[in-house]
Amino acid sequence: MICTDDGILPETKLEPVYEYEELLKGASSKHDFPELNENTPAGLNYTTGTTGLPKGCWFTHRAMVLHAIGEQFNARWIPEALDQRFTILFVLTPMFHSFAWEVPYIATALGSKLLLDGRHDPVVDMEMVKRERVPIDRPIFICGVSRFLMELIDHPKFKEYKEYFKDAGYIVGGTMFPEGLARRAEEAGLCVASGMGMTETCPGMIGAAYKYYMYDWPDEKKFRYRLRTGYCDTPLCDVKVANSDTLEEVPKDDKSYGEMLFRSVWATMGYFKDPERSKELWSGGWLHGDDLCIWDEDRSIFIVDRTKDVIKSGGEWISTRTLESVISTHPKVQSAAVVGVPHPEWDERPIALIVPKEEYKGKITEEELKEHLVKYAEKGDILKWWIPEKFFFEEIPITSAGKIDKKVIRADYKDVFA
């Protein structure tokens, strides 16, 4: 099945091949759709396998419709995003990644215009935004992982399109939102925020939506809030940070660690043909997110790290996400990835892969990055012993969904301290 703008099919050896619009024209307008029970399975999607083998998650028609409705609440950090007369929803996430975050269903529920970019190409994406934002005051809401945002605003041609991204919303999910990238995006005129979900949750779970009193906060405080993972802003789901064994909530003091637990009307009931792992997923009647988190008195959750990514060094924990975010604020850094690798004395120690900005390739050193991190340690944002012992100026391996593939990095660098 191929969708085209001009109806002309590309050359291909695949058979059979159909052009979507032509197929629709040949179909009867009087098709009698069958009546399906709302609990009939509607979709099966696989996790991207960033922490292990992919797992199949299935969802009913009821779950996917309720998710499309519930996710509208988590868009309130851009008030215009819920105005169907003006909103354009642009999803950069591929269809195989949690049904493109179910944005096509959300757009349908809102009556919004939906943009799909197909094979990801930053220039094509910028052209699409330019084409749609006339007049320029038409709100647009873009969804994608942080890497896709980086590829947009750091592209050599972005200056030619910058005016069309003014006040555009961009929500980052699937990965951490590095502070350095977020600041570059806001300086470019975008309004950015973080969200979080899992394939198991269809995928939306929480987002950095404002509560009523937050609109009056200073800009910097609002910016930092939007970089947090968010909170659940819909009566259709329930989220808490708790002890994974006792299921008791940890204190809302922004420092006590717990696991994010979730339940809702749209979460998967289990893994396809895998009853044992399904039982583990829903242990105690809560879906276990496998993320190490803290939360505050506003019930705003911050993911410290994936439990499989957090570094255990000398009996203490080091957050790879925090280190990546701090490193990203260095003016010469485009992106960073931190992992823990075996160490003969400390069990594990952090190492960092760094991709410099184009103009600084070959002009950035390990020493200046360590000096940069020392400043954050002196402010109390990180601990001094968290600073990576080794930095490698290499390309960062990425999964098909645009996430950092830490499994590959750990395997490639496992012997650096041997």
C-alpha positions in Angstrom: 0.0 0.0 0.0 1.6 3.3 -1.1 0.4 6.8 -0.4 1.6 9.4 -3.0 0.9 13.1 -3.6 0.6 12.8 -7.4 -0.8 9.2 -7.7 2.3 8.0 -9.5 3.7 4.8 -8.1 7.5 4.5 -7.7 9.3 1.6 -9.3 9.4 -1.5 -7.1 9.8 -5.2 -7.2 7.2 -5.7 -4.5 3.9 -7.4 -5.4 1.0 -6.7 -5.2 1.2 -2.9 -5.0 -1.7 -0.5 -4.6 -2.0 3.3 -4.6 -4.1 4.3 -1.6 -6.3 6.9 -3.2 -6.9 4.8 -6.3 -7.9 1.9 -4.1 -10.4 4.1 -2.3 -11.9 5.3 -5.5 -12.6 1.8 -6.6 -14.3 0.8 -3.3 -18.0 0.9 -2.7 -19.4 3.9 -0.7 -22.0 1.5 0.7 -19.7 -0.9 2.6 -21.5 -2.4 5.5 -19.0 -2.2 8.4 -19.4 -5.0 10.9 -20.5 -4.3 14.5 -17.5 -5.1 16.7 -17.5 -5.5 20.5 -15.4 -2.6 21.9 -13.2 -5.1 23.7 -12.2 -6.7 20.4 -8.4 -6.4 19.9 -7.6 -3.6 17.5 -3.8 -3.2 17.4 -0.6 -5.0 18.2 2.6 -3.1 18.6 6.1 -4.1 19.7 8.5 -2.3 22.1 11.6 -1.0 20.5 13.9 -3.2 22.5 16.0 -0.5 24.0 16.5 -2.5 27.2 15.9 -6.1 26.0 14.1 -8.1 23.3 11.0 -6.5 21.8 7.7 -7.5 23.4 4.3 -7.4 21.7 1.6 -5.2 23.3 -2.0 -5.5 22.3 -4.9 -3.0 22.7 -8.7 -3.1 22.2 -10.8 -0.7 20.3 -12.1 0.7 23.6 -8.5 1.3 24.9 -7.3 3.1 21.8 -10.4 5.4 21.6 -10.2 6.3 25.3 -6.4 7.0 25.0 -7.1 9.4 22.1 -9.5 11.2 24.3 -7.4 11.2 27.5 -4.2 12.4 25.8 -5.9 15.7 24.9 -5.6 16.7 28.6 -1.8 16.4 28.5 -1.5 19.1 25.7 -2.5 22.0 28.0 1.0 23.5 28.1 0.0 25.0 24.8 -3.6 26.2 25.3 -4.3 26.6 21.6 -3.4 22.9 21.1 -7.0 21.9 21.9 -8.6 24.3 19.4 -9.5 22.1 16.5 -10.2 25.0 14.2 -6.6 26.0 14.0 -4.4 23.1 15.2 -2.1 21.1 13.0 -0.6 17.9 14.5 2.7 16.9 13.0 4.1 13.5 14.1 7.7 12.7 13.4 7.5 9.3 15.1 7.3 6.3 12.8 4.1 4.3 12.6 5.8 1.2 14.1 6.7 3.2 17.2 3.5 2.9 19.4 1.2 3.6 16.5 3.0 6.9 15.9 2.3 7.7 19.5 -1.4 7.3 18.5 -1.3 10.9 17.2 -3.3 9.9 14.1 -6.1 8.8 16.4 -5.8 12.0 18.6 -5.9 14.2 15.5 -9.1 12.4 14.3 -10.7 12.9 17.8 -9.9 16.6 17.7 -10.8 17.2 14.1 -7.2 18.5 13.5 -5.1 18.4 10.4 -2.6 15.6 10.6 0.9 15.7 9.0 3.0 12.6 8.6 6.6 12.9 7.4 7.1 9.4 6.1 10.8 8.6 5.9 12.4 11.1 8.3 14.2 14.0 6.4 14.7 17.3 8.2 14.5 19.4 5.1 11.2 17.7 4.0 9.9 18.3 7.5 10.8 22.0 7.4 9.2 22.4 4.0 6.0 20.8 5.3 5.9 23.2 8.3 6.5 26.2 6.0 3.7 25.1 3.7 1.2 24.7 6.5 2.0 27.8 8.6 0.5 30.3 6.3 -0.8 32.4 7.9 2.0 32.1 10.4 -0.3 32.3 13.4 -1.7 28.8 12.8 -0.7 26.8 15.8 1.3 23.6 15.1 2.0 20.9 17.6 5.0 18.6 16.7 5.6 15.2 18.4 8.9 13.3 18.3 12.0 12.1 20.1 14.7 14.5 21.1 17.0 13.4 18.3 14.5 14.5 15.6 14.3 17.9 17.2 18.1 18.2 17.3 18.2 17.3 13.6 15.8 20.0 12.8 17.2 23.0 14.7 20.9 22.1 14.2 20.4 21.6 10.4 22.4 24.0 8.2 19.2 25.1 6.4 17.1 25.7 9.6 17.9 29.5 9.5 15.9 29.6 6.2 12.9 28.1 7.9 13.2 29.5 11.4 10.3 32.0 11.1 7.9 29.2 10.4 8.7 27.5 13.7 7.9 30.6 15.8 5.7 29.5 18.8 5.5 26.0 17.4 5.0 23.4 20.1 7.3 20.4 20.3 6.7 17.6 22.8 9.6 15.2 23.4 8.8 11.7 24.4 10.5 8.3 24.3 13.7 9.7 25.5 15.1 12.2 28.0 14.9 15.9 27.0 18.5 17.3 27.4 18.5 20.8 28.8 21.0 22.1 26.3 18.8 21.0 23.4 15.7 22.4 25.0 17.3 25.8 25.5 18.5 25.9 21.8 15.0 25.0 20.7 13.4 27.8 22.8 16.0 30.3 21.5 15.0 29.2 18.0 11.4 30.3 18.9 9.8 26.9 19.7 7.8 26.1 22.9 9.0 22.8 24.2 8.0 20.3 26.8 8.6 16.7 28.0 6.2 13.8 28.1 6.5 10.2 28.9 4.9 6.9 27.9 5.6 3.3 27.0 4.5 1.0 24.3 2.6 -0.8 27.1 0.5 2.4 27.8 -0.6 3.0 24.2 1.8 5.0 24.7 0.8 8.2 26.5 1.1 8.3 30.3 2.1 11.7 31.6 3.0 15.1 30.3 4.3 18.5 31.6 0.8 20.2 31.5 0.4 23.3 33.6 -1.8 23.4 36.6 -3.8 26.6 36.9 -1.4 28.4 39.3 1.7 27.6 37.2 0.8 30.1 34.4 2.0 32.9 36.7 5.3 31.3 37.4 8.5 33.1 36.2 9.6 31.9 32.7 12.7 30.0 34.0 10.6 28.1 36.5 8.1 27.2 33.9 10.9 26.1 31.5 12.4 23.8 34.1 9.0 22.4 35.0 8.4 21.5 31.3 11.7 19.5 31.3 10.4 17.3 34.0 8.6 14.2 32.9 5.2 15.5 33.9 2.1 14.3 35.8 -1.1 12.5 34.9 -3.7 15.1 34.0 -6.7 13.0 33.3 -9.3 11.1 35.4 -8.9 8.1 33.0 -5.6 7.0 34.5 -3.6 6.9 37.8 0.1 7.2 38.3 2.2 7.1 41.4 5.9 6.8 42.4 6.2 3.9 44.9 8.2 1.1 46.4 8.0 -1.6 43.7 7.6 -4.3 46.2 5.2 -2.8 48.8 3.5 -0.5 46.3 3.5 2.2 49.0 4.0 5.7 47.7 7.4 7.3 48.4 7.5 10.8 49.9 6.8 13.7 47.5 10.0 15.4 48.4 11.8 15.3 45.0 14.6 13.1 46.4 13.1 9.8 47.5 13.4 7.2 44.8 10.7 4.9 43.7 9.3 3.1 40.6 6.6 4.7 38.4 3.5 2.6 38.6 0.6 3.1 36.3 -3.0 1.9 35.6 -5.6 3.1 33.2 -8.4 2.1 30.9 -6.1 2.0 27.9 -3.0 0.2 29.1 -2.2 -3.2 27.5 -3.6 -6.2 29.3 -0.4 -8.1 28.8 2.3 -9.2 26.3 1.3 -11.2 23.3 1.8 -14.9 23.9 3.9 -14.2 27.0 1.9 -14.9 30.2 4.8 -14.9 32.6 6.1 -11.5 31.6 2.5 -10.2 31.5 2.2 -11.3 35.1 5.4 -9.4 36.0 4.2 -6.3 34.2 1.0 -6.2 36.2 2.4 -7.3 39.6 0.2 -6.1 42.4 -2.5 -4.7 40.0 -0.2 -1.9 38.8 1.7 -1.7 35.5 5.4 -1.4 36.4 7.3 1.2 34.3 10.8 0.0 35.2 11.9 3.6 35.7 13.7 5.1 38.7 11.8 8.3 39.6 11.2 11.1 42.1 8.2 13.3 42.5 7.3 16.6 44.2 4.3 18.0 46.1 2.7 18.9 42.8 2.8 15.2 41.9 5.2 16.2 39.1 7.4 13.2 38.3 11.0 13.2 37.1 12.5 10.1 35.7 16.0 9.8 37.1 16.9 6.9 34.9 15.8 3.5 33.5 16.5 0.9 36.1 18.6 -1.0 33.5 20.6 2.2 32.7 21.3 3.6 36.1 25.0 3.1 37.0 25.8 1.3 40.3 29.2 2.6 41.3 30.7 1.8 44.7 27.3 0.9 46.1 25.8 4.2 45.0 23.6 5.2 42.0 24.6 7.5 39.2 21.9 8.9 36.9 23.0 8.7 33.2 20.1 11.0 32.2 21.2 13.7 34.5 24.7 13.5 33.3 23.6 13.6 29.6 21.4 16.7 30.3 24.3 18.6 32.0 26.8 17.7 29.4 24.4 18.9 26.7 24.6 22.4 28.1 28.2 22.7 27.0 28.3 25.2 24.1 30.3 22.8 21.9 28.2 19.7 22.4 25.4 18.6 20.1 24.5 15.4 21.9 25.8 13.0 24.5 25.2 9.5 25.8 26.4 8.1 29.1 26.5 4.4 30.2 28.1 2.4 33.0 30.7 -0.1 32.1 32.5 -2.7 34.3 35.2 -1.4 36.6 37.6 -3.5 38.7 37.3 -1.4 41.8 33.9 0.3 41.7 31.7 -2.3 39.9 30.8 0.3 37.3 32.0 3.7 36.2 30.4 6.1 33.7 31.8 6.8 30.3 30.4 9.4 27.8 30.1 9.4 24.0 30.1 13.0 22.7 28.9 14.3 19.3 30.3 17.8 19.0 28.5 20.5 17.0 29.7 20.6 13.4 31.8 23.7 13.9 33.6 22.2 16.9 34.5 18.8 15.6 38.2 18.2 16.5 38.1 21.4 18.7 36.7 20.0 22.0 38.7 18.1 24.7 38.0 15.8 27.6 39.5 18.3 30.0 37.1 21.1 29.2 34.1 18.8 29.5 35.3 17.7 32.9 35.8 21.4 33.9 32.2 22.0 32.7 30.9 19.2 34.9 32.9 20.4 37.9 30.9 23.7 37.8 27.7 21.7 38.1 29.1 19.7 40.9 30.0 22.8 42.8 26.4 24.0 42.4 25.1 20.7 43.7 23.4 19.6 40.5 25.5 16.5 40.4 28.1 14.9 42.6 31.8 15.2 41.7 32.4 11.5 41.7 29.7 11.2 39.0 31.9 12.8 36.4 32.8 10.3 33.7 36.4 9.1 33.7 36.6 8.7 30.0 35.0 10.6 27.1 34.8 9.3 23.5 34.2 11.6 20.6 32.2 9.1 18.5 28.9 8.7 16.8 26.1 7.6 19.1 24.2 4.4 18.0 20.5 5.0 17.5 17.6 2.6 17.3 15.1 2.6 14.5 12.8 4.7 16.7 15.5 7.4 17.2 16.5 6.4 20.7 20.0 6.0 22.0 20.9 2.3 21.9 22.7 1.9 25.2 22.8 -1.9 24.8 25.2 -1.4 21.9 27.3 1.2 23.7 27.7 -1.0 26.7 28.8 -4.0 24.6 31.2 -1.9 22.5 33.0 -0.3 25.5 32.7 -3.0 28.1 36.5 -3.5 28.3 37.7 0.1 28.5 38.7 -0.4 32.2 39.9 -4.0 31.9 
